[in-house]
């Protein structure tokens, strides 16, 4: 690996992402796309990165641009349509991707802290935008005021996270941030919005702002802070679940923290899947494990027996091991979220997450 092998920096042309999945028959195009391969590879890379790790554990956060050979996600996906094993590769940026920018000039600031600061700003705006008095209990219209602020400021917020020489990427990346907080017309939130935030993080990887050795920080610091802000939005503005399957869905609002949260618990010496329906266990361990944090939020928001309001999770508590839970949830995520037209019709595609078929 000498630097001679690295492709020379190319001029990347960014674009405003747009919808491409307009009818059910377009779903095949989505499943063959580079976007699907990169998105799913990103989810699985993070899944491996947090395996067996607590939220409170110590981990290294890289600085961007420590040396020329910055590593990042180059995500490949073989046997896409065979339903076989997912195989994606982590490679050195530039060996597999054309690099749209010279890595040597990336700044030495911590993008993780900048992303947390961005999310803290969104949180502060909630405090500054209290719910209004209105006849209907759900879907408080103050959410629209809050959302209008994000819509206006999103590009500026994203520009605080990315280096100046990548400023042209801000409008493209900002679209995913705006899509990740819910719908301002319907005042609802669901797994499609959550997917937009994962796509936002994936784009930051593809332009080299986040790095492969930031896996734990991406999930434990950034995504976890995002979840806190989303829960606050859901509670403050009484947001409706988007496309919820009610009692038959996994959860009204989220899915990814159950996947990554179950990975955290793989090979745990004491906690088994049967324990997450035990209130005492949840209260004692939720600060360490994302999965239990999700369970705690559900029990705060819902009344009645757990088996009745969260039947799917109740069934999952009978699975013998966390690794089986994790594998099952990945399959379920693909089937119930990524392969459902009502969710994917809203997904947007650009230069970083392209609709073009995967190139191996």
N, C-alpha and C positions, 0 to 999 in steps of 0.2 A: 503493500500500500503506500506508494509514493504519491506526492501531490500531482505528479504529471498525469496520473490516471484519471484525476477528477475532471469532469467535463467543465469547459470554460463557462463562466456565468453568462446566462442568456437573458434577453429582455423578456420578462414575463408579462403577458397582457392579461390583466385581471378583468373581470366583468361582473355586472350585477346579476346574481343568481335568479333564475326564474323557474316556474313550474313546468314540468315536462310530462307528468303522468296525468293525463286528462281523461282517460277511460280505462276500464278494467283490463282491456287487452294490452295497454301500455305497461302493465306490471312486469311482463317478461323482459322488457327493455330495462327496467329498474334492476331486476335481479341479475342481469348480465353486465350491468354498468360498472365502470371504475369506481363510481361513488359508493355503490353497495359493497364492493370488495374492500375499499379503504375504510369505510365506516365500520363494517363488521370486524375487519382486522384490528382496528383501533380498540373496539369494545373488548375483543379477546386478548389483546396485548395488555390492556389495563387489568383485565380479569386475572391474568397470570401474575402481574406485577404486585397485586395486593393479597395474593394467596397466603393465608396463614398469618397476616399482619394485622395488628391492632391500629385503630384510628389514632391512638395516643403514642404510637411507637416513634422512635427517632428515625429520621431518614435524611439523606443528603438531597439538597436542592441545588441543581447545577446553575452556574451562571451562563448566560448565553454567550457563545463565542469564546470559550476558553482556548480553543486551538482551531486550526483550519478544518480539521476533519470532524467537525460537529456531527454527531449522530442524530438521526431523527427517525420518524416512522416512514419506512418505505413499505407499504403494505400490499402484499400480494396474496392472492387467493386462488388456489388451484381446485380442481374437482368441484367447482361451484355448483354445477347442476347435477352432480352425481350423488349428492347428499353424503359424501364420504367425509374423511377428516378434513378440517380446515387447515390449510397450511399457508401461513403468511411468513414473510421473511423480514427480519430486521436487518437493514443494511446501512452501510455508510451512505449518507446523502451524497448524491453525485455519481456513485457507481451505478445506481439503478434509475435515479430520477435525473432529469436535466435541472440543474440548479438555477433558479431565476435571479440569483443575487450572489455577490461575493461574500462568503461566510466569514472571511477574515475581518470584515468591518462590523460584525454584529456587536452591539453595545454590551457592557458588562453589568446591566441591571437585572434584578431578579423579576422575571415575568410572573412568577407565581404570586409574589406579594402585590404586584400591580393588578393582577386579576382579582385578588381578594379585595383590594381597595376599590376596584370597579363595582364589585358586588356590594360592598359596604355603602357605596353611593346609592345604589338601587334601594337598599334597605332604608337609608336615611330619607329618601323620597317618599317611602310609604308613611313614615312618621309625619312628614310634612303634608300628606294628602289624606286626612282622616275620612272614613266612610261618611256618606251623606245620609240624611233621613229620607227614607223612601218607603212606599207601601210594600214592595216585595222583599222578602227576607234574603233571597239569593241574588247574586249578580249585582253587587253594589256599583252604581254608576261612577263613583269616584275612581274606580279602576281605570276608566277611560282617560281621566285627567292625568293619572300616574303614567299610563302608557304613552300619552301624547308627549310627555317630557322625555321618555326614553326614545321615542321615535325621532324626536328633534335632536337629541344629544348623542345617539348611539355611535355615530362615526367619530365624534370627538373622544368618547370614552375608549373606543377601540384604538384610536391613535395614541392614547397614553400607554398602551400595552406593547405596541410594536415599534421597532426602531424607525428612525426618520427615513432611511433609504428604502423602507418597505411601505411608505405612506400610501402608495397607490393601491395597496391591498385592503386598506381600511373599509372602503365602501362595500366590497364583496364580503368581507368577514363580518361586518356589522349587520348584514341582513340576517345571519344566523342568530346573532344575539337578540335582535328584535323579534324573531320568530320563537324565541325560547321561553317567553314569559306568559304565554296564554294569548287568547284572541280577544281583542278589544270590542268587537261587535257583540259577540255572544257572551263575553265575560266568562269564558271557560278555560280549562287547562287540562292537558292530558299527555299521554306518552309521546305524541308527535312533537309537542313543545319541548319535552325533555330530550327527544332525539335531536332537535335543532341545537340544543346547548352542547350535546356531545359532538355534533358536527362542527360547531363553533370552535371547540377545543381541538378537533381533528385538523381543521384548517390552520390553526395556530402552529400545529406540529408541521404541517406540510410546508409552511413558509419559514420554518426553522426557529420560531420564537420559543416553542416548547421543545424539550428534548427527551430522548428515550429514557434517560436515567431520572427523569422527573415523574415516572409513573405513579409512585405512591403519593407524591405531592399533588399531582393532578386530581386524583380521586379524593384523598383525605383532606386536602386544604381547599382546592378550588371547587370541585363538584360538591363536596359536603357543605361548603358555604352557600353555593347555589341552592341546594336543597333547603337550607334554613330560610333563605329569602323567599323561595317558592311557597314554603309552608306558611310563612307570614302573610304573603299575598293571598293564599287560599283562605286563610282564616279571616284576615282583615276585610276583604271584599266579598267574602262568601262565594267564591268562584264555583261554578258548576263543573262537574267532571266532564271532559270532552270525550264523547263516544264511549262512555263507561258501559261495561257489561253488567253493572250492578253487582249483585252478590256472586255472580259467576266469574267476574274478572279477578285478577290478582289483587289489584288495588285501584282506587278511584283515579289516582293521579300519577303515580310513579311506577317504573319497572326496573331501571338500571341499578338502583341501590340494593335491590333484592339479589340481583346477579352478583354484583361485586361484593355485597355484604355476605352472601353465602360462601364466596371464595375465601373471604377473610377467616371464616370459621372452619375451613377444611383442616382436618387433623387436630382440632382443638381437644385438649386432654379431658375436659369435663363436659363442655356444652354440646349437646346433640340436638338434632332438629326437634325432637319431642319437647325440649325445654323452652322453646320460644313462646309457647302458649302459657307458660308459668309466669304470672305477674311479678313474683319476687325475683326470678332470674333476670327478667327484662329490666326491672328497676336497678338491679345491682350491676348490670353489664352493658347497658345501652350506650354509655359514653365511649366504649371501646369498639363497638361493632355497629356498622351501618344498618344491618338487617334488623337488629333489635331496636334501633332508633326509629325505623319505619313502623315496627309493631307498636312501639310506645305512642307514636303519633296517631295511628289508627284507633287505639284504645281511648285516646283523649278525645277524638272526634266522633266516635260512634258509641252507641249504647246497646245494651243487650248482650246475649251470649256470643262469644267470639266465633263459634262454629256457625252461627246464623248470619252474622254480618260479613264474615270473611271466610266463606266456605272453602275457597281454593287454598288459602293459606293453612286452614285447619287440616285439609287433606295432606298438604306438603309436610306438616309436622309429623306425619306417620312414616315419612321416607327415612330409611335407616341411617344414611350418612350424608354429610354436607356435600361431598363431592357428587353424589347422585342428585341432590337438590340442585347444585350448580349446573350440572349438565342438562337436567330437565328444564330449568329456567331459561337456559340459552335456547333450547329447542322451542320452548313456549314463546319466547320473545320474538323469534323469527316468525313463527306461525301466527301469533296474535297481534303483533305490532308491525313488523317489517313486511309481512306478506298480505297486509290488509289494505285494500284500496282506500277506504275512508281516512286512514292515517297517512298513507304515502302520497295521496293526491296533493297534499299541501307542501311536500318536501321540495326544496329548491336546489337547482343545479347550476354550477358556474365553472370557472376554470380550475378550481381547487378540488371540487367534488363533481366531476364531469359525468354526464349521462352516457358518453361514448362507451362502447363495450370494453371490457377489461382487456388490457394488452399484457401478455406475459413475456 
